[in-house]
Amino acid sequence: MPSTLAVLYGLFLWAAATLGAWLVGAALFSGGLASLIIFALAVPTVWALLRGFWRLTITLPEDRLRTGLLIALPGLFANVGLLLVAPTMFGWSPPVTPIFASWLLWVYGLALVFSIRAAPHQDEPIKPTSQNS
């Protein structure tokens, strides 16, 4: 069930972000200070959305990478098609779409990096035991 929930959460986030891009994307992704702000605000937003999901679903640390991937991948795949039709569908001028595509890459990259960092790591080298030496 958590895997299905992660995919559905990812699709919900993708739909919400797509709706937001449709409503105010031309203003936010036209370059300048607004674009810089939206890139900066993505960092705490993505972390909060992932962390909130992990806490609500009581995701174990060893499952955070998998759930992070399941949240990110549906939107990544959906955006391939969206970017092909975004200028026509949203009525954007040519400079908006590349900035939006860069923001998408930034957001999904953040989600993957945060998921990798939230998963447990084996930082210590394996110590030899009496049987191995």
C-alpha positions as MATLAB code, in Angstrom:
seq = 'MPSTLAVLYGLFLWAAATLGAWLVGAALFSGGLASLIIFALAVPTVWALLRGFWRLTITLPEDRLRTGLLIALPGLFANVGLLLVAPTMFGWSPPVTPIFASWLLWVYGLALVFSIRAAPHQDEPIKPTSQNS';
ca = [
       0.000    0.000    0.000;
       2.730    2.589    0.748;
       4.129    2.126   -2.783;
       0.748    2.839   -4.349;
       0.270    5.774   -2.014;
       3.686    7.181   -3.001;
       2.821    6.984   -6.709;
      -0.569    8.624   -6.100;
       1.091   11.342   -4.001;
       3.576   11.940   -6.822;
       0.755   12.247   -9.347;
      -1.114   14.624   -7.032;
       1.985   16.813   -6.657;
       2.516   16.772  -10.414;
      -1.122   17.799  -11.035;
      -0.930   20.574   -8.424;
       2.346   21.897   -9.871;
       0.933   21.718  -13.400;
      -2.138   23.662  -12.327;
       0.078   26.251  -10.629;
       2.228   26.539  -13.757;
      -0.867   27.011  -15.865;
      -2.215   29.758  -13.590;
       0.929   31.800  -12.894;
       3.745   30.131  -14.833;
       4.240   32.898  -17.353;
       4.952   35.377  -14.562;
       7.192   33.049  -12.557;
       9.178   31.462  -15.365;
       9.895   34.505  -17.528;
      13.325   35.110  -16.003;
      14.605   37.652  -13.546;
      14.032   37.826   -9.817;
      10.726   35.910   -9.855;
      12.413   32.895  -11.421;
      15.282   33.057   -8.955;
      12.836   33.147   -6.051;
      10.827   30.182   -7.352;
      14.038   28.146   -7.721;
      15.109   29.055   -4.162;
      11.700   28.316   -2.658;
      11.735   24.869   -4.249;
      14.440   23.671   -1.838;
      12.487   23.889    1.442;
       9.212   23.041   -0.296;
      10.470   19.775   -1.775;
      12.090   18.802    1.536;
       8.876   19.565    3.460;
       6.703   17.607    1.015;
       8.951   14.547    1.164;
       9.441   14.723    4.921;
       5.710   15.148    5.462;
       4.939   12.090    3.361;
       7.540   10.002    5.170;
       6.165   11.038    8.552;
       2.504   10.541    7.666;
       3.110    7.110    6.196;
       5.672    6.179    8.863;
       8.248    5.360    6.192;
      11.307    3.634    7.591;
      14.665    5.236    6.744;
      15.655    2.252    4.597;
      12.497    2.737    2.473;
      12.892    6.494    1.896;
      14.927    6.186   -1.293;
      12.360    3.836   -2.841;
       9.408    6.026   -1.845;
      11.229    9.144   -3.042;
      11.687    7.517   -6.437;
       8.045    6.436   -6.527;
       6.975   10.003   -5.756;
       9.281   11.598   -8.351;
       9.021    9.216  -11.299;
       5.340    9.690  -12.230;
       5.849   13.436  -12.537;
       9.091   13.025  -14.450;
       7.383   10.831  -17.014;
       4.273   13.020  -17.198;
       6.375   16.132  -17.759;
       7.945   14.660  -20.878;
       4.569   14.982  -22.582;
       3.669   18.196  -20.795;
       6.749   20.027  -22.054;
       5.809   19.169  -25.625;
       2.402   20.828  -25.305;
       3.060   23.474  -22.602;
       3.627   26.452  -24.927;
       0.372   25.797  -26.770;
      -1.640   24.593  -23.790;
      -0.542   27.381  -21.447;
      -0.073   30.091  -24.083;
       3.509   30.754  -23.000;
       6.010   32.788  -24.975;
       9.201   30.972  -26.075;
      11.508   31.999  -23.147;
       9.116   30.597  -20.534;
       9.244   26.912  -21.498;
      13.032   26.410  -21.128;
      13.014   28.084  -17.698;
      10.066   25.903  -16.669;
      11.910   22.807  -17.932;
      14.984   23.834  -15.919;
      12.832   24.293  -12.831;
      11.312   20.835  -13.319;
      14.766   19.292  -13.563;
      15.790   21.229  -10.420;
      12.740   20.125   -8.417;
      12.923   16.459   -9.365;
      16.689   16.466   -8.839;
      16.144   17.885   -5.355;
      13.589   15.180   -4.603;
      16.012   12.458   -5.648;
      18.960   13.971   -3.754;
      16.880   14.442   -0.597;
      15.677   10.839   -0.872;
      19.229    9.562   -1.224;
      20.396   11.677    1.721;
      17.475   10.527    3.905;
      18.256    6.858    3.335;
      20.702    5.177    5.711;
      24.303    4.948    4.556;
      27.118    2.691    5.528;
      29.770    5.267    6.311;
      32.008    2.961    8.304;
      34.176    0.402    6.569;
      33.492   -3.224    7.342;
      35.635   -4.307   10.251;
      37.287   -7.715    9.970;
      36.130  -10.329   12.430;
      38.145  -13.130   13.879;
      36.786  -15.443   11.180;
      37.905  -13.130    8.322;
      41.464  -12.504    9.534;
];
